[in-house]
Each structure stands twice: as structure tokens, then as C-alpha cells.
Amino acid sequence: MTVPQIYIFVVLAATLTLFIWGRWRYDVVALLALLAVVIGGLIPAEQAFSRFGYPAVISVAAVLVISRAIQNSGLIG
């Protein structure tokens, strides 16, 4: 295995560990993982946030916001 492959596996393992641990919010963990691969040089810095404008990403973000709003309103309980 090459050094970049080992680095990405370490970042993935750390990300999954933090997701399972559940102490930090998932969006913070995801941004930390993105920053780790940018700092490691696996993704160029100018392309790191370029994919956030895709419709699928916006749809997922909208679903997360709507589900939190429904949960906070007490409609589910």
C-alpha cells in the first residue's frame, strides 16, 4: 500500500470511530475528515468545497433540517 492509501484508511477509520462514539455531531466529524484529507494533500484545497452545490447534497441537507424541525416541534412525540 502507498502512503496516501494508508492515510485515507486512517482518516476513514477515525471518522467511523467518531461517528460510532457519537460524542461530536456528525457534521463536525465530516468537516474534520474533509479538512484532514485537504491538509494531507489528497484533495486540492480549491476543490474541497466545490461539490456542495450539487442537488443531492442540498436535498440531504434540507431533509436533515426538516427532520430536526419536526423533532423539535414535538410532532413525533
One Martini backbone bead per residue (centre of mass of N, CA, C, O) as a GRO file, in nm:
protein
   77
    1MET     BB    1   0.099   0.035   0.017
    2THR     BB    2   0.045   0.355   0.014
    3VAL     BB    3   0.046   0.647   0.180
    4PRO     BB    4  -0.234   0.758   0.088
    5GLN     BB    5  -0.389   0.499   0.160
    6ILE     BB    6  -0.327   0.495   0.460
    7TYR     BB    7  -0.439   0.776   0.524
    8ILE     BB    8  -0.735   0.723   0.435
    9PHE     BB    9  -0.783   0.486   0.635
   10VAL     BB   10  -0.736   0.653   0.890
   11VAL     BB   11  -0.958   0.859   0.840
   12LEU     BB   12  -1.191   0.657   0.821
   13ALA     BB   13  -1.155   0.527   1.100
   14ALA     BB   14  -1.188   0.790   1.262
   15THR     BB   15  -1.466   0.864   1.155
   16LEU     BB   16  -1.617   0.607   1.243
   17THR     BB   17  -1.548   0.632   1.541
   18LEU     BB   18  -1.689   0.909   1.584
   19PHE     BB   19  -1.968   0.817   1.496
   20ILE     BB   20  -2.003   0.590   1.710
   21TRP     BB   21  -1.950   0.755   1.965
   22GLY     BB   22  -2.130   1.043   1.951
   23ARG     BB   23  -2.011   1.317   2.075
   24TRP     BB   24  -2.012   1.431   1.798
   25ARG     BB   25  -2.115   1.577   1.538
   26TYR     BB   26  -2.145   1.475   1.212
   27ASP     BB   27  -2.062   1.745   1.070
   28VAL     BB   28  -1.794   1.782   1.219
   29VAL     BB   29  -1.665   1.516   1.136
   30ALA     BB   30  -1.680   1.560   0.829
   31LEU     BB   31  -1.509   1.821   0.824
   32LEU     BB   32  -1.256   1.696   0.951
   33ALA     BB   33  -1.209   1.493   0.724
   34LEU     BB   34  -1.180   1.698   0.498
   35LEU     BB   35  -0.942   1.853   0.626
   36ALA     BB   36  -0.748   1.611   0.641
   37VAL     BB   37  -0.727   1.564   0.326
   38VAL     BB   38  -0.629   1.847   0.260
   39ILE     BB   39  -0.377   1.853   0.442
   40GLY     BB   40  -0.267   1.577   0.308
   41GLY     BB   41  -0.317   1.621  -0.024
   42LEU     BB   42  -0.567   1.458  -0.163
   43ILE     BB   43  -0.712   1.740  -0.180
   44PRO     BB   44  -0.767   2.015  -0.323
   45ALA     BB   45  -0.855   2.317  -0.192
   46GLU     BB   46  -1.030   2.425  -0.444
   47GLN     BB   47  -1.216   2.135  -0.428
   48ALA     BB   48  -1.344   2.077  -0.144
   49PHE     BB   49  -1.631   2.269  -0.186
   50SER     BB   50  -1.754   2.223  -0.488
   51ARG     BB   51  -1.991   1.985  -0.419
   52PHE     BB   52  -2.219   2.145  -0.244
   53GLY     BB   53  -2.409   2.229  -0.510
   54TYR     BB   54  -2.548   1.978  -0.531
   55PRO     BB   55  -2.863   1.848  -0.521
   56ALA     BB   56  -2.813   1.611  -0.322
   57VAL     BB   57  -2.688   1.777  -0.093
   58ILE     BB   58  -2.927   1.971  -0.055
   59SER     BB   59  -3.138   1.751   0.007
   60VAL     BB   60  -3.006   1.638   0.262
   61ALA     BB   61  -3.003   1.902   0.420
   62ALA     BB   62  -3.311   1.947   0.413
   63VAL     BB   63  -3.390   1.688   0.561
   64LEU     BB   64  -3.237   1.750   0.823
   65VAL     BB   65  -3.385   2.014   0.891
   66ILE     BB   66  -3.677   1.903   0.890
   67SER     BB   67  -3.638   1.678   1.103
   68ARG     BB   68  -3.553   1.871   1.333
   69ALA     BB   69  -3.811   2.043   1.333
   70ILE     BB   70  -4.005   1.812   1.400
   71GLN     BB   71  -3.868   1.724   1.662
   72ASN     BB   72  -3.884   2.011   1.811
   73SER     BB   73  -4.208   2.035   1.791
   74GLY     BB   74  -4.337   1.737   1.886
   75LEU     BB   75  -4.474   1.553   1.663
   76ILE     BB   76  -4.349   1.271   1.727
   77GLY     BB   77  -4.433   1.260   2.045
   0.00000   0.00000   0.00000
